[in-house]
Amino acid sequence: MRDSDTKLSLRNCEVSSHSSTRDRMQAGSMCVPTSQAKSLHVAFSEDNEDVGERKKKYLTAKYGAHQMALIKKRLQVEMWMYDQLQHLYASKTDTNSEVEIDLDEVLDMESDLIRKEFLLSKLHGAKKSRQDVENFVKELLTRAKTL
């Protein structure tokens, strides 16, 4: 028997070894080979699950050590800033006073004087003293320069 004439007997379908992949797929979508000495191993899944249900893929990014250090430093400054803002606006009666400071916006400003004026205008409703607000602004500008 020649190799090209060899037939693979399958349950629910018959596929010859010289047929194309497309022909094999059309012959039967759920083909399972019977045991033969020279049989090809074909295994089609009998369950019709979506590929998306079987495999959930997540996109992750791997950063280099230097880039990761910069990200951590930035995160530390932002967490510090958040904690300090909570402290500056802490009040027993008013729990709905929030202020947002975009660190990128502050860093994009041309000079420290402009940054300081911007921050002070954002923090005009702080519950703490003017000295506490100015200390926060000074410390934030110092930490922002390290980024």
N, C-alpha and C positions, 0 to 999 in steps of 0.2 A: 504494500500500500504506500502510495506517495504521500509526502508530508502535506502537500497542498490539497489533497483529497480527504485528509483526515477530518472526520466529523466529530463534533463534541455533542454528545447527547445530553440535553438539559431537560429537566422537568418543566413542562408547560411550553417549551420551545425547542427548536433545533437550529443550531448555528454552525456553519462550516468555518474552518479556520482561515479560509481564504476570503471570507466575506469582510466587508468594511465594518468599521465601528458603527456607522450609521445604520447599516443593515442589521447588525446585532441588536442595536437599540430598538429598531422597529419590530424585530422578531418577537420580542416579549420584554415588557418592562420589569418583570419580576422573575428573572431566570436564576435558577440555582443548579449547579452542575451535579450530575450523578457521579459516583466514584468510578474512575477508570484509571488504569495504570499511567496513561499519557494524557491525562485531562488537564486542561487549562483551569486555573482557579478563577472563577467568576462568582462574585458575591454581590448581588444587588439587595439593598435593604428592602424588607417587606413593609415597613411602616412608612407612611407618606408624610412624615413631619417636614415642616419647612426647615430649610437650612438655617434660617435666622433663629428659629426656636431651639435648635440643637446647639448652635455655637453663637454665643453672644460675644461680640468683639468690642474691646475698649481701646481707644487711642490713648497711649501714654507717651510721654516725652522723657527722654533721658538727657539730663543736663550734665555738662562737664563740672568738675570740682569748682573751678573759678566762677562759673555762671551760677552754680548752686549757692556758693558763698554770698554772691551779690543778692540773690533772691532772699536768702535768710536775713541778711542785713537789712534789706528793705522792709521785710515783714516785721522785724523787731522794731524798727522806727515807727511803722504804722500802728503796731500794737501798743507801743508806748504812747503815741499820740492819742489813740482811742481811749486808753486808760486816763490820761491827763484831762481829756475833754470831759469824760464822765465825772472826774473830780471837780473840774471848774464849773460844771453845770449842775452839780448835785444839789438837790433841794427836796425837802420833805413834802412840800405841797405841790410843786409842779414837776410832774414826771414826763412831760411831753415836750421838753425843750431840747431840741437836737440841732447841732450845727455840723455841717460837712465841710471838711477841708480837703481839697484835692492836692495831694503832695506833688503830683506832676505839674499842676498849674503853678504851685509855689516855686518849684525848681525852674520852670520856664521863664520866670520873671528876671529882668535884667540886673537888678541890684538888691542888696540887702535892705536898703531903705524902702524900696517899693514893696518888697516881701513883708517887711515889718508893718508897714501901713495897711497892707492888704489883710494880714492876719489880725491886726488890732480891730479893723472894721468888721471882720467876721465874728470876732469875739466880744462885741459890744454888749451883749446880753448876759454875760457870764455872772454867776451868782457869787463868785469869790472876789477878793479884792483886786484892785488895779495892779498891785505889785505882783500878785500870783499870776495874773494874765501876762504881764510883761516878762516874768521869769519863764513862763511856758513858751512864749514866742522866742525868747533868746535861746533857750535850750533846743527848741525845734529847729531853728535856723542853724545851730551848731551841728545837730544830728543830720540835717538835710545835706549839709556840705560834705558829709562823709560818703554820700551815695554816688 
